[in-house]
Amino acid sequence: MKRFLNAALSDKKLELLFFFIIELCLVEYKMLKFPPSLLAAAAIYTALCGLYWFKQWSKTSEWHTSYTEDQLLECSRMMVSFHQNAGAGKLTGVHRKYSTLKFGYAAKAETALFLFGL
């Protein structure tokens, strides 16, 4: 994961959003169908799209992760929906954790809803 973050030239805000998205996926049974490397790559892609509001997947990111943007979209869209619904339901611990100053209010970041329109 650190290698992928370094390839994406991440800052603290991106890292916190990335880890928030990854932790949301830990409790989702649907995510077991994806290999861990794809989950990490899709979480970075989702975090980048959420922070910068446009598709952010460079050739460098593709080379380091060995995943194209098209390969990440299904997983990334699921991550966006988990982020969108993180504050509702029974499992809100991750949302509460990342809604604090210590974790940069990552849970309050905008979701990359535009990924559903691609």
N, CA and C of each residue as an Amber inpcrd file, in Angstrom:
protein
   354
   0.8200000  -1.1890000   0.0000000   0.0000000   0.0000000   0.0000000
   0.8690000   1.2600000   0.0000000   1.9430000   1.2190000   0.7720000
   2.8220000   2.3930000   0.8190000   3.4350000   2.6800000  -0.5480000
   3.7790000   1.6230000  -1.2770000   4.3470000   1.8140000  -2.6160000
   3.3360000   2.5090000  -3.5270000   2.0920000   2.0640000  -3.4690000
   1.0490000   2.6710000  -4.2910000   0.8360000   4.1350000  -3.8930000
   0.8530000   4.4100000  -2.5900000   0.6890000   5.7890000  -2.1260000
   1.8480000   6.6650000  -2.5810000   3.0580000   6.1350000  -2.5150000
   4.2220000   6.8950000  -2.9820000   4.1250000   7.1830000  -4.4760000
   3.6660000   6.2070000  -5.2410000   3.5130000   6.3970000  -6.6870000
   2.4720000   7.4700000  -6.9930000   1.4720000   7.5910000  -6.1370000
   0.4200000   8.5950000  -6.3280000   0.8240000   9.9630000  -5.7810000
   2.0610000  10.0780000  -5.2840000   2.5560000  11.3330000  -4.6960000
   1.5990000  11.8330000  -3.6180000   1.2870000  10.9620000  -2.6810000
   0.2600000  11.2610000  -1.6860000   0.7270000  12.2520000  -0.6310000
  -0.2500000  12.9470000  -0.0850000  -0.0320000  13.7970000   1.0750000
  -0.8510000  13.2060000   2.2270000  -0.8270000  13.8500000   3.3780000
  -1.5080000  13.3120000   4.5620000  -3.0130000  13.1870000   4.3380000
  -3.6040000  14.1560000   3.6680000  -5.0490000  14.1390000   3.4170000
  -5.4430000  12.9310000   2.5590000  -4.6680000  12.6740000   1.5190000
  -4.9330000  11.5290000   0.6510000  -4.7380000  10.2230000   1.4170000
  -3.6910000  10.1410000   2.2170000  -3.4370000   8.9200000   2.9900000
  -4.5760000   8.6220000   3.9510000  -5.0540000   9.6360000   4.6560000
  -6.1450000   9.4210000   5.6040000  -7.4240000   8.9850000   4.9020000
  -7.7430000   9.5970000   3.7700000  -8.9280000   9.1950000   3.0130000
  -8.7590000   7.7780000   2.4750000  -7.5650000   7.4540000   2.0130000
  -7.2630000   6.1040000   1.5320000  -7.5010000   5.0700000   2.6380000
  -6.9490000   5.3110000   3.8330000  -7.1010000   4.3530000   4.9290000
  -8.5520000   4.2640000   5.4020000  -9.2790000   5.3730000   5.3580000
 -10.7040000   5.3570000   5.6890000 -11.4600000   4.4400000   4.7300000
 -11.2080000   4.5860000   3.4450000 -11.8890000   3.7620000   2.4410000
 -11.5230000   2.2900000   2.6150000 -10.2480000   2.0090000   2.8510000
  -9.8150000   0.6240000   3.0650000 -10.5050000   0.0300000   4.2930000
 -10.5730000   0.7850000   5.3810000 -11.2190000   0.2720000   6.5920000
 -12.7100000   0.0470000   6.3870000 -13.3570000   0.8640000   5.5750000
 -14.7650000   0.6290000   5.2540000 -14.9440000  -0.7080000   4.5410000
 -13.9840000  -1.0530000   3.7080000 -14.0690000  -2.2890000   2.9230000
 -13.8350000  -3.5420000   3.7600000 -13.1660000  -3.4010000   4.8920000
 -12.8400000  -4.5650000   5.7190000 -14.0760000  -5.3070000   6.2140000
 -15.1660000  -4.6000000   6.4190000 -16.3750000  -5.2270000   6.9610000
 -17.3860000  -5.5930000   5.8730000 -17.0230000  -5.4050000   4.6310000
 -17.9400000  -5.6740000   3.5220000 -17.6050000  -7.0030000   2.8440000
 -18.5070000  -7.9460000   2.9610000 -18.3140000  -9.2760000   2.3920000
 -18.1330000  -9.2180000   0.8710000 -18.8200000  -8.2930000   0.2310000
 -18.7590000  -8.1680000  -1.2360000 -17.3500000  -7.8910000  -1.7490000
 -16.5130000  -7.3450000  -0.8920000 -15.1680000  -6.9560000  -1.3280000
 -14.1890000  -8.1260000  -1.3690000 -14.5990000  -9.2870000  -0.8740000
 -13.7150000 -10.4550000  -0.8670000 -13.3930000 -10.9650000  -2.2650000
 -14.1980000 -10.5990000  -3.2380000 -13.9490000 -11.0820000  -4.5980000
 -12.7690000 -10.3820000  -5.2700000 -12.3060000  -9.2780000  -4.6770000
 -11.1960000  -8.5240000  -5.2560000  -9.8860000  -8.8830000  -4.5600000
  -8.7990000  -9.0160000  -5.3250000  -7.4950000  -9.2500000  -4.6860000
  -7.0680000  -8.0190000  -3.8750000  -6.2950000  -8.2190000  -2.8120000
  -5.8730000  -7.0890000  -1.9740000  -5.1640000  -5.9770000  -2.7480000
  -4.3760000  -6.3350000  -3.7430000  -3.6770000  -5.3010000  -4.5150000
  -4.6610000  -4.4330000  -5.2940000  -5.7270000  -5.0340000  -5.8010000
  -6.7420000  -4.2550000  -6.5140000  -7.5030000  -3.3640000  -5.5380000
  -7.7930000  -3.8670000  -4.3340000  -8.4580000  -3.0400000  -3.3220000
  -7.6180000  -1.8100000  -2.9920000  -6.3180000  -2.0130000  -2.8230000
  -5.4310000  -0.8920000  -2.5040000  -5.3950000   0.1130000  -3.6510000
  -5.2590000  -0.3770000  -4.8700000  -5.2110000   0.5100000  -6.0370000
  -6.5350000   1.2560000  -6.2090000  -7.6530000   0.5590000  -6.0470000
  -8.9620000   1.1940000  -6.1990000  -9.2100000   2.2200000  -5.0980000
  -8.7230000   1.9550000  -3.8970000  -8.8910000   2.9150000  -2.8020000
  -8.1080000   4.1960000  -3.0810000  -6.9250000   4.0560000  -3.6420000
  -6.1500000   5.2480000  -4.0090000  -6.8640000   6.0120000  -5.1180000
  -7.3370000   5.2950000  -6.1200000  -8.0630000   5.9230000  -7.2240000
  -9.3070000   6.6560000  -6.7050000 -10.0590000   5.9980000  -5.8250000
 -11.2730000   6.5880000  -5.2640000 -10.9510000   7.8260000  -4.4390000
  -9.8970000   7.7370000  -3.6320000  -9.4960000   8.8820000  -2.8110000
  -9.0410000  10.0470000  -3.6850000  -8.2590000   9.7580000  -4.7060000
  -7.8090000  10.8120000  -5.6210000  -8.9920000  11.4810000  -6.3060000
  -9.9280000  10.6840000  -6.7940000 -11.1090000  11.2370000  -7.4650000
 -11.9450000  12.0650000  -6.4940000 -12.0720000  11.6050000  -5.2550000
 -12.8400000  12.3370000  -4.2570000 -12.2090000  13.6650000  -3.8810000
 -10.8960000  13.6920000  -3.8070000 -10.2070000  14.9240000  -3.4140000
 -10.1190000  15.9400000  -4.5390000  -9.9030000  15.4690000  -5.7630000
  -9.6310000  16.3910000  -6.8660000 -10.7760000  16.5290000  -7.8640000
 -11.8350000  15.7560000  -7.7090000 -13.0520000  15.8500000  -8.5070000
 -12.8750000  15.6360000 -10.0040000 -11.8760000  14.8930000 -10.3820000
 -11.7730000  14.4160000 -11.7560000 -10.9450000  13.1450000 -11.7250000
 -11.0200000  12.3990000 -12.8120000 -10.3250000  11.1130000 -12.8700000
  -8.8280000  11.3380000 -12.7150000  -8.2530000  10.6460000 -11.7650000
  -6.8470000  10.8250000 -11.4350000  -6.1340000   9.4730000 -11.4980000
  -5.8210000   8.9900000 -12.6260000  -5.0680000   7.7390000 -12.7190000
  -4.0400000   7.9030000 -13.8250000  -2.8080000   8.0840000 -13.4290000
  -1.7400000   8.3580000 -14.3850000  -1.0970000   7.0650000 -14.8760000
  -0.2900000   7.1940000 -15.8920000   0.4820000   6.0470000 -16.3910000
   1.4350000   5.5350000 -15.3090000   1.9460000   6.4370000 -14.4890000
   2.8320000   6.0320000 -13.3930000   2.0820000   5.1670000 -12.3920000
   0.8850000   5.5960000 -12.0160000   0.0660000   4.8050000 -11.0960000
  -0.2690000   3.4560000 -11.7110000  -0.5950000   3.4730000 -12.9830000
  -0.9150000   2.2300000 -13.6870000   0.2930000   1.2920000 -13.7010000
   1.4680000   1.8380000 -13.9300000   2.6710000   1.0160000 -13.9870000
   2.9860000   0.4030000 -12.6190000   2.8950000   1.2110000 -11.5640000
   3.2250000   0.7290000 -10.2190000   2.2160000  -0.2820000  -9.6890000
   0.9590000  -0.1400000 -10.0650000  -0.0730000  -1.0400000  -9.5420000
  -0.3910000  -2.1880000 -10.4870000  -0.0740000  -2.0160000 -11.7480000
  -0.4020000  -2.9510000 -12.8360000  -1.9150000  -3.0660000 -13.0770000
  -2.6670000  -2.0310000 -12.6940000  -4.1070000  -1.9900000 -12.9550000
  -4.4490000  -0.7520000 -13.7800000  -5.2910000  -0.9560000 -14.7830000
  -5.7770000   0.1730000 -15.5670000  -6.9790000   0.7930000 -14.8520000
  -7.3370000   1.9720000 -15.2850000  -8.4960000   2.6470000 -14.6980000
  -9.7660000   1.8120000 -14.8730000  -9.9260000   1.2060000 -16.0310000
 -11.1110000   0.3850000 -16.2860000 -11.2010000  -0.7980000 -15.3310000
 -10.0620000  -1.3680000 -14.9650000 -10.0520000  -2.4950000 -14.0360000
 -10.4570000  -2.0690000 -12.6240000 -10.2860000  -0.8130000 -12.3020000
 -10.5610000  -0.3180000 -10.9530000 -11.9950000   0.1660000 -10.7680000
 -12.6870000   0.4570000 -11.8490000 -13.9760000   1.1480000 -11.7490000
 -15.0310000   0.4060000 -10.9370000 -15.2110000  -0.8820000 -11.1480000
 -16.2440000  -1.6210000 -10.4100000 -15.9910000  -1.5340000  -8.9040000
 -14.7730000  -1.8270000  -8.5120000 -14.4030000  -1.7880000  -7.1000000
 -14.5170000  -0.3630000  -6.5520000 -14.0680000   0.5970000  -7.3150000
 -14.1000000   1.9880000  -6.8870000 -15.5320000   2.4790000  -6.6860000
 -16.4220000   2.1070000  -7.5630000 -17.8300000   2.5040000  -7.4170000
 -18.4320000   1.9240000  -6.1400000 -18.0610000   0.6850000  -5.8180000
 -18.5370000   0.0860000  -4.5700000 -17.9950000   0.8640000  -3.3730000
 -16.7490000   1.2690000  -3.4530000 -16.1350000   2.0390000  -2.3670000
 -16.8270000   3.3800000  -2.1800000 -17.2010000   4.0160000  -3.2770000
 -17.9200000   5.2910000  -3.1960000 -19.2530000   5.0890000  -2.4830000
 -19.9560000   4.0160000  -2.7980000 -21.2420000   3.7760000  -2.1350000
 -21.0490000   3.4690000  -0.6490000 -19.9790000   2.7530000  -0.2790000
 -19.6970000   2.5050000   1.1390000 -19.4090000   3.8200000   1.8570000
 -18.6430000   4.6810000   1.2050000 -18.3100000   5.9890000   1.7900000
 -19.5790000   6.8120000   1.9810000 -20.4380000   6.7760000   0.9930000
 -21.6740000   7.5520000   1.0320000 -22.5750000   7.1050000   2.1870000
 -22.5900000   5.8070000   2.4810000 -23.4830000   5.2550000   3.5030000
 -22.7780000   4.9420000   4.8200000 -21.5580000   5.4030000   4.9970000
 -20.7520000   5.0260000   6.1610000 -21.3460000   5.4880000   7.4890000
 -22.0440000   6.5900000   7.4960000 -22.5960000   7.1130000   8.7430000
 -23.9120000   6.4870000   9.1470000 -24.5060000   5.7010000   8.2770000
 -25.8000000   5.0770000   8.5500000 -25.6150000   3.5860000   8.8220000
 -26.6020000   2.9850000   9.4100000 -26.5530000   1.5470000   9.6460000
 -25.9630000   1.1980000  11.0030000 -25.6000000  -0.0730000  11.1440000
 -25.1270000  -0.5790000  12.4340000 -23.6220000  -0.4360000  12.6200000
 -22.8700000  -0.4670000  11.5450000 -21.4110000  -0.4480000  11.6350000
 -20.8730000   0.9480000  11.3190000 -20.9190000   1.8120000  12.3020000
 -20.5070000   3.2000000  12.0760000 -19.1940000   3.5510000  12.7760000
 -18.5270000   2.5780000  13.3430000 -17.2910000   2.8330000  14.0850000
 -16.2080000   3.4810000  13.2480000 -16.0340000   2.9980000  12.0300000
 -15.0080000   3.5610000  11.1460000 -15.3570000   5.0070000  10.8060000
 -16.6250000   5.2660000  10.5390000 -17.0610000   6.6280000  10.2250000
 -16.8110000   7.5560000  11.4070000 -17.1530000   7.1000000  12.6070000
 -16.9180000   7.9290000  13.8010000 -15.4260000   8.1780000  14.0030000
 -14.6180000   7.1460000  13.8100000 -13.1630000   7.2690000  13.9840000
 -12.5920000   8.3270000  13.0450000 -12.9720000   8.2610000  11.7730000
 -12.4240000   9.1730000  10.7700000 -13.1800000  10.5030000  10.6930000
 -14.0940000  10.7300000  11.6300000 -14.7820000  12.0200000  11.7210000
 -14.1450000  12.9050000  12.7850000 -12.9530000  12.5290000  13.2320000
 -12.2600000  13.2810000  14.2800000 -11.0820000  14.0540000  13.7000000
 -10.6200000  15.0290000  14.4650000  -9.4690000  15.8310000  14.0560000
  -8.2270000  14.9610000  13.8800000  -8.0530000  13.9980000  14.7750000
  -6.8770000  13.1200000  14.7160000  -6.7520000  12.4390000  13.3560000
  -7.8740000  12.1070000  12.7420000  -7.8780000  11.4290000  11.4490000
  -8.3080000  12.3630000  10.3150000  -8.1120000  13.6450000  10.5260000
  -8.2850000  14.6330000   9.4700000  -9.6870000  14.7790000   8.9170000
 -10.6920000  14.3770000   9.6750000 -12.0820000  14.4500000   9.2130000
 -12.2590000  13.7940000   7.8430000 -11.5230000  12.7190000   7.6070000
 -11.5670000  12.0440000   6.3010000 -12.9660000  11.5460000   5.9560000
 -13.7420000  11.1610000   6.9650000 -15.0910000  10.6570000   6.7070000
 -16.0070000  11.7400000   6.1540000 -15.6510000  12.9830000   6.3830000
 -16.4830000  14.0930000   5.9170000 -16.0870000  14.5850000   4.5250000
 -15.1090000  13.9490000   3.9260000 -14.6890000  14.3230000   2.5660000
 -15.8070000  14.0140000   1.5760000 -15.8400000  14.7690000   0.5100000
 -16.8360000  14.5440000  -0.5360000 -16.5990000  13.1940000  -1.2090000
 -17.6810000  12.5500000  -1.5810000 -17.5580000  11.2850000  -2.3060000
 -17.4860000  11.5600000  -3.8030000 -16.8350000  10.6800000  -4.5130000
 -16.6430000  10.8370000  -5.9630000 -17.8420000  10.2590000  -6.7150000
 -18.9960000  10.8680000  -6.5240000 -20.2260000  10.3590000  -7.1410000
 -20.1750000  10.3740000  -8.6620000 -19.3400000  11.2220000  -9.2330000
 -19.2570000  11.2870000 -10.6910000 -18.7570000   9.9740000 -11.2920000
 -18.1600000   9.0990000 -10.4930000 -17.6920000   7.8040000 -11.0110000
 -18.8480000   6.9240000 -11.4770000 -20.0420000   7.1630000 -10.9530000
 -21.1980000   6.3750000 -11.3750000 -21.6730000   6.7540000 -12.7690000
 -21.2880000   7.9230000 -13.2340000 -21.7210000   8.3840000 -14.5490000
 -20.7700000   8.0370000 -15.6730000 -19.6590000   7.3690000 -15.3730000
 -18.6690000   7.0610000 -16.4140000 -19.1490000   5.9780000 -17.3470000
